[in-house]
Amino acid sequence: MTAPDATLACIVEVLGGSMLTVLAAPRGLDARVSAVVIYDPLEDLTPGRGDLVLGVGVDASRASAAQLMDMSAAAGAQAVVVRASGQVHPRVVTRAEP
C-alpha cells in the first residue's frame, strides 16, 4: 500500500518516469492514490476507489489490457499500469483518453 498522500505523479516518478509513459490522466497527475494493487488474472481482484492497478504480465498490445482498464475504471481505480513493449492496442488508447 502507498501512503495516503501519495499522488499519481509521485508514484510514476518512483516507478521510473523515464520508463513509463502516461497515456492519459483525466483526473490529473496530482490525483491521490489510495493503494497500489497487483492484478493477477488468476486471482479474483476488484480494485478499490483510488487504487493504482499494476497489470503485471498484461501487455498493452492485447485486448486484455483494455479489459483490465474497463474493470478498473468501473471500480473507481485511479490508474492502470501495463507493459507496452511495442504497439499499444487501439482499445487501450481509446480507454485511456478522457
Order of alpha helices (4+ residues) and beta strands (2+ residues): alpha-beta-beta-alpha-beta-alpha
